[in-house]
């Protein structure tokens, strides 16, 4: 039965600290590393979750797995399993930070819509060309008409016409700075499709959105997000990742590469607005709940703005701006980099969950997503909520 709730079925159905206590009242501690509300979870349900988690870790050689689950705006469960590094002795706890990879994109999308509400951006604002948001400051060649046709909305919706997964520029020229890479791409990688015609998932497009945010906000991308998105959600520890193992932040895990991958060969810092954040699962749940005010306190965005962000794209059923969506009202996103995988789901039945691991095998984000649907089914109240 659990397989019915895999990501694939989910999408098929679609297309047809102190700050934490302020946001999630009535918290109480339950054992080491677990936080519950008054609505307790049965001991046998906790045991079933632990058994499933250990099975997942063993099957995919996962050093550490961290989970957070909220229901009806309140955190009900947080737990960490395993260690902070492969073959390490330090036990993982719920305060450990992980790279979240592409779950950075929903964060960037919310930041863009925040600027739109502040009337400092428009969805139809052009990005390149004289008088546009980024002007002509990148690249050394005259911009063609298709480049000048790209708007903020095209970047948000992955419909800019190119720079997609087939030839992803964000994983090339690793030694280049952000500015150098953007200029190189504009000079050397022309668009493949008419602007607005085709959905083509683009890390580079969201890198550009980070620069758009900086231009509109007149401050760094990270600073704007921390002040306008994360702090209002009660989140204080999220940072843009550093690249080397020795530069890790306090409480950040060690990433374990499989199949010859080296997690520390990536320029993750350069990925800031498309894949650069580190967080705990509870940070991601708090952020997601706060978008529409489900976690208590002022919502990050107005209802009409949330509706615009999560509206289905005409050219790509099941996709929205910064999110994957379903016709039933669910939002979700996955994340996948060498050494890390992540999943985040906001279910219309009142559940919101996130899970992070510090390794990657083939399609670990999909496997992690499937695992979480199976885990949800282990608790009667949660299983009832997802229907």
C-alpha positions as CSV (number, residue, x, y, z in Angstrom):
1,X,0.0,0.0,0.0
2,X,2.8,2.4,0.8
3,X,4.0,2.3,-2.8
4,X,0.7,4.1,-3.7
5,X,2.1,7.2,-2.2
6,X,5.4,7.4,-4.2
7,X,6.3,10.6,-5.9
8,X,5.3,9.2,-9.2
9,X,1.8,8.4,-8.0
10,X,1.7,11.7,-6.3
11,X,2.5,13.6,-9.5
12,X,0.1,11.5,-11.6
13,X,-2.7,12.3,-9.3
14,X,-1.6,15.9,-9.5
15,X,-1.9,16.3,-13.2
16,X,-5.3,14.8,-13.7
17,X,15.1,27.1,19.4
18,X,13.0,29.9,21.1
19,X,12.0,31.1,17.7
20,X,10.7,27.7,17.0
21,X,8.6,27.7,20.1
22,X,7.1,31.0,19.1
23,X,6.0,29.6,15.7
24,X,5.0,26.1,17.0
25,X,3.2,26.4,20.4
26,X,2.7,23.6,22.8
27,X,6.0,21.9,22.2
28,X,7.3,19.4,24.6
29,X,10.4,17.2,24.5
30,X,10.2,13.4,24.0
31,X,13.5,11.6,24.4
32,X,16.7,12.5,22.7
33,X,16.2,14.5,19.5
34,X,12.4,14.2,19.2
35,X,9.9,17.0,19.5
36,X,6.2,16.3,19.7
37,X,3.0,18.3,20.4
38,X,0.2,17.2,22.7
39,X,-1.0,14.9,20.0
40,X,1.4,12.1,20.9
41,X,2.6,9.3,18.6
42,X,2.2,5.8,19.8
43,X,5.4,3.9,20.9
44,X,4.8,1.2,18.3
45,X,4.5,3.9,15.7
46,X,7.8,5.4,16.7
47,X,9.4,2.0,16.6
48,X,8.0,1.4,13.1
49,X,9.5,4.7,11.9
50,X,12.9,3.9,13.4
51,X,12.9,0.5,11.8
52,X,12.0,2.0,8.4
53,X,14.7,4.6,8.8
54,X,17.4,2.1,9.6
55,X,16.4,-0.1,6.7
56,X,16.7,2.9,4.4
57,X,20.1,3.8,5.8
58,X,21.4,0.3,5.4
59,X,20.0,-0.2,1.9
60,X,21.5,3.0,0.5
61,X,24.6,3.3,2.7
62,X,23.4,6.6,4.2
63,X,25.5,7.9,7.1
64,X,22.9,10.3,8.5
65,X,19.2,10.9,8.0
66,X,17.3,13.8,9.5
67,X,13.5,14.2,9.5
68,X,10.9,16.8,10.5
69,X,7.1,16.5,10.2
70,X,4.4,19.1,11.0
71,X,0.7,18.7,11.1
72,X,-1.9,21.5,11.0
73,X,0.9,24.1,11.5
74,X,2.5,22.4,14.5
75,X,5.7,20.4,14.5
76,X,4.9,16.8,15.6
77,X,8.1,14.9,15.0
78,X,11.8,15.6,14.6
79,X,14.4,12.8,14.6
80,X,17.9,12.2,13.4
81,X,19.3,8.7,12.6
82,X,22.9,7.7,12.2
83,X,26.1,9.7,12.2
84,X,27.3,13.1,11.0
85,X,29.8,11.3,8.6
86,X,30.4,7.9,7.1
87,X,32.5,5.7,9.4
88,X,32.3,8.5,12.0
89,X,31.4,8.2,15.7
90,X,29.6,11.5,16.2
91,X,25.8,10.8,16.4
92,X,23.6,13.0,14.2
93,X,21.1,15.2,15.9
94,X,18.2,17.4,14.7
95,X,20.3,20.6,14.8
96,X,22.8,19.3,12.2
97,X,22.8,21.3,8.9
98,X,22.8,19.7,5.5
99,X,23.1,21.0,1.9
100,X,19.6,21.2,0.6
101,X,20.5,21.4,-3.1
102,X,17.6,22.4,-5.3
103,X,15.2,23.0,-2.4
104,X,17.0,26.3,-2.6
105,X,14.7,27.1,-5.6
106,X,11.4,27.5,-3.6
107,X,13.3,29.8,-1.2
108,X,14.4,31.9,-4.2
109,X,10.9,31.9,-5.7
110,X,9.4,33.2,-2.4
111,X,12.1,35.9,-2.3
112,X,11.2,37.0,-5.8
113,X,7.5,37.2,-5.0
114,X,8.3,39.1,-1.8
115,X,10.0,41.8,-4.0
116,X,7.0,41.8,-6.3
117,X,4.8,42.5,-3.3
118,X,7.2,45.3,-2.3
119,X,6.7,46.7,-5.8
120,X,10.5,46.4,-6.5
121,X,10.0,43.7,-9.2
122,X,7.4,42.6,-11.8
123,X,7.0,39.2,-13.3
124,X,7.1,40.8,-16.8
125,X,10.3,42.8,-16.1
126,X,12.9,42.1,-18.7
127,X,16.2,40.7,-17.4
128,X,18.8,41.5,-20.2
129,X,19.4,44.5,-22.3
130,X,19.6,48.3,-22.0
131,X,17.2,49.5,-19.3
132,X,16.5,45.9,-18.1
133,X,17.2,44.5,-14.6
134,X,20.7,43.3,-15.3
135,X,21.3,45.7,-18.2
136,X,24.3,44.7,-20.3
137,X,26.8,44.1,-17.5
138,X,27.3,40.4,-18.4
139,X,29.0,39.0,-21.4
140,X,31.1,40.7,-24.2
141,X,28.8,40.3,-27.2
142,X,25.7,42.2,-28.3
143,X,22.5,40.6,-27.0
144,X,20.2,38.9,-29.5
145,X,16.5,39.5,-29.5
146,X,15.7,36.2,-27.8
147,X,18.0,37.0,-24.8
148,X,16.4,40.4,-24.4
149,X,12.9,38.8,-24.4
150,X,13.6,36.8,-21.2
151,X,11.6,38.1,-18.2
152,X,11.6,37.3,-14.5
153,X,8.7,35.0,-15.0
154,X,10.5,33.0,-17.6
155,X,13.3,32.4,-15.2
156,X,10.9,31.4,-12.4
157,X,9.0,29.0,-14.6
158,X,12.1,27.4,-16.3
159,X,10.8,28.6,-19.7
160,X,13.7,31.0,-20.7
161,X,14.5,28.8,-23.7
162,X,17.7,27.0,-22.6
163,X,20.5,26.4,-20.2
164,X,18.7,23.2,-19.0
165,X,19.8,19.9,-17.6
166,X,21.1,18.5,-20.9
167,X,24.1,21.0,-20.8
168,X,23.9,22.5,-17.3
169,X,26.4,25.4,-17.1
170,X,26.4,25.5,-13.3
171,X,28.5,22.3,-13.1
172,X,31.1,23.5,-15.6
173,X,34.0,26.0,-15.3
174,X,34.1,25.3,-11.5
175,X,36.9,27.8,-10.9
176,X,34.9,30.7,-12.4
177,X,33.2,33.3,-10.2
178,X,29.5,33.8,-10.6
179,X,30.0,36.9,-12.7
180,X,32.6,35.2,-14.9
181,X,30.3,32.1,-15.4
182,X,27.3,34.2,-16.3
183,X,29.3,36.2,-18.9
184,X,30.8,33.0,-20.3
185,X,27.3,31.4,-20.7
186,X,25.8,34.4,-22.4
187,X,28.7,34.5,-24.8
188,X,28.9,30.7,-25.5
189,X,25.6,28.9,-24.8
190,X,22.8,30.3,-27.0
191,X,19.2,29.5,-26.2
192,X,17.7,26.3,-27.7
193,X,14.0,27.1,-27.8
194,X,11.8,30.2,-28.3
195,X,11.5,32.0,-25.0
196,X,8.4,30.9,-23.2
197,X,7.6,27.9,-25.3
198,X,9.3,25.1,-23.5
199,X,9.8,23.9,-19.9
200,X,13.5,23.1,-19.4
201,X,14.6,22.9,-15.8
202,X,17.4,25.4,-15.4
203,X,19.8,25.8,-12.5
204,X,21.4,28.6,-14.4
205,X,18.0,30.4,-14.6
206,X,17.8,30.4,-10.8
207,X,21.4,31.6,-10.5
208,X,20.3,34.6,-12.6
209,X,17.3,35.1,-10.3
210,X,19.7,35.5,-7.4
211,X,21.4,38.4,-9.3
212,X,17.9,39.8,-10.1
213,X,17.1,39.8,-6.4
214,X,20.4,41.5,-5.6
215,X,19.7,44.2,-8.2
216,X,16.1,44.9,-7.0
217,X,16.9,44.7,-3.3
218,X,20.3,46.6,-3.5
219,X,21.8,44.0,-1.2
220,X,23.3,40.5,-1.4
221,X,21.0,37.6,-2.2
222,X,21.7,35.8,1.0
223,X,21.2,38.9,3.2
224,X,17.8,39.7,1.5
225,X,16.6,36.1,2.0
226,X,17.8,35.9,5.6
227,X,16.1,39.2,6.5
228,X,12.9,38.9,4.5
229,X,12.2,35.2,4.3
230,X,14.0,33.2,6.9
231,X,14.0,35.5,9.9
232,X,10.2,36.0,9.7
233,X,9.9,32.2,9.7
234,X,11.9,31.9,12.9
235,X,15.0,30.6,11.1
236,X,18.5,31.8,12.2
237,X,21.0,29.1,11.2
238,X,20.6,28.7,7.4
239,X,23.6,29.8,5.4
240,X,25.0,29.6,1.9
241,X,27.3,26.6,1.9
242,X,31.0,26.7,1.6
243,X,32.9,24.4,-0.8
244,X,35.5,22.5,1.2
245,X,35.2,20.1,4.1
246,X,37.5,22.2,6.2
247,X,35.2,25.3,5.7
248,X,32.1,23.6,7.0
249,X,29.8,25.6,9.3
250,X,29.3,24.7,12.9
251,X,27.0,21.6,13.1
252,X,27.2,21.0,9.3
253,X,27.5,17.3,8.4
254,X,30.3,15.7,6.4
255,X,29.1,14.6,2.9
256,X,29.8,11.1,1.6
257,X,30.4,10.6,-2.1
258,X,29.4,7.3,-3.7
259,X,30.2,5.9,-7.2
260,X,33.3,8.0,-7.5
261,X,31.6,11.4,-6.7
262,X,33.4,14.0,-4.7
263,X,31.0,16.3,-2.8
264,X,33.8,18.8,-2.2
265,X,34.7,19.2,-5.9
266,X,31.6,21.3,-6.4
267,X,31.4,25.1,-6.3
268,X,28.3,25.1,-4.1
269,X,28.8,28.6,-2.9
270,X,28.4,29.8,-6.5
271,X,25.1,27.8,-6.6
272,X,23.5,30.1,-3.9
273,X,20.1,30.8,-5.4
274,X,19.6,27.5,-7.1
275,X,21.3,25.0,-4.8
276,X,23.5,26.6,-2.2
277,X,21.6,26.7,1.1
278,X,22.3,24.5,4.2
279,X,19.5,23.9,6.6
280,X,17.9,21.4,9.0
281,X,14.7,19.7,8.1
282,X,12.8,21.7,10.7
283,X,14.0,24.9,9.0
284,X,12.5,23.8,5.7
285,X,9.2,22.9,7.3
286,X,9.0,26.2,9.2
287,X,9.8,28.1,6.0
288,X,7.1,26.2,4.0
289,X,4.5,26.6,6.7
290,X,5.2,30.4,7.0
291,X,4.6,31.1,3.3
292,X,0.9,31.2,3.7
293,X,0.9,31.7,7.5
294,X,0.1,28.1,8.4
295,X,2.8,28.1,11.2
296,X,1.3,31.1,13.1
297,X,2.3,34.7,12.8
298,X,2.2,36.9,9.6
299,X,2.3,35.0,6.3
300,X,5.4,35.6,4.1
301,X,3.1,36.2,1.1
302,X,-0.4,37.4,0.5
303,X,-3.0,34.7,-0.6
304,X,-3.1,36.1,-4.1
305,X,0.7,36.0,-4.3
306,X,0.8,32.4,-3.1
307,X,-1.9,31.6,-5.8
308,X,0.3,33.1,-8.5
309,X,3.4,31.3,-7.3
310,X,1.7,27.9,-7.2
311,X,-0.4,28.2,-10.4
312,X,0.2,25.5,-12.9
313,X,2.2,26.4,-15.9
314,X,0.5,26.3,-19.3
315,X,3.5,24.6,-20.9
316,X,4.2,22.1,-18.1
317,X,1.4,20.3,-16.1
318,X,2.4,19.7,-12.5
319,X,4.9,22.5,-12.5
320,X,4.7,26.0,-11.0
321,X,7.1,28.8,-10.2
322,X,9.7,27.4,-7.9
323,X,7.6,24.3,-7.0
324,X,6.1,21.1,-8.3
325,X,2.4,21.0,-7.7
326,X,-0.7,18.9,-7.9
327,X,-4.3,19.6,-8.7
328,X,-5.1,18.5,-5.1
329,X,-3.1,21.5,-3.7
330,X,0.1,19.8,-2.8
331,X,3.5,21.5,-3.3
332,X,6.9,19.8,-3.3
333,X,10.5,20.0,-4.4
334,X,13.5,17.6,-4.3
335,X,17.2,18.3,-4.1
336,X,20.1,16.2,-5.3
337,X,23.9,16.9,-5.4
338,X,26.9,14.8,-5.0
339,X,27.0,13.8,-1.3
340,X,23.5,15.1,-0.5
341,X,19.8,14.5,-1.2
342,X,16.7,16.2,0.1
343,X,12.9,16.2,-0.1
344,X,10.3,18.8,1.0
345,X,6.5,18.3,0.7
346,X,3.5,20.5,1.7
347,X,0.5,18.2,1.6
348,X,-3.0,19.7,1.3
349,X,-4.2,17.4,4.1
350,X,-2.3,19.5,6.6
351,X,1.0,17.7,6.7
352,X,4.4,19.2,5.9
353,X,7.6,17.3,6.0
354,X,11.3,17.4,5.0
355,X,14.1,14.9,5.0
356,X,17.8,15.3,4.4
357,X,20.7,12.9,4.0
358,X,24.4,13.4,3.6
359,X,25.0,11.1,0.6
360,X,23.7,10.3,-2.9
361,X,23.2,7.2,-4.9
362,X,21.3,7.1,-8.2
363,X,18.1,9.0,-7.8
364,X,18.4,9.2,-4.0
365,X,16.0,12.2,-3.8
366,X,13.3,10.0,-5.4
367,X,14.1,7.2,-3.1
368,X,14.1,9.5,-0.1
369,X,10.7,10.9,-1.2
370,X,9.2,7.4,-1.5
371,X,10.6,6.5,1.9
372,X,8.9,9.5,3.5
373,X,5.5,8.6,2.0
374,X,6.0,5.1,3.5
375,X,7.0,6.6,6.8
376,X,3.9,8.9,6.9
377,X,1.8,5.8,6.6
378,X,3.3,4.3,9.8
379,X,1.4,6.9,12.0
380,X,-2.4,6.5,11.9
381,X,-3.1,10.2,12.2
382,X,-0.8,11.1,9.4
383,X,-2.0,8.3,7.1
384,X,-5.5,9.5,7.7
385,X,-4.5,13.1,6.8
386,X,-3.0,12.1,3.4
387,X,-6.2,10.1,2.6
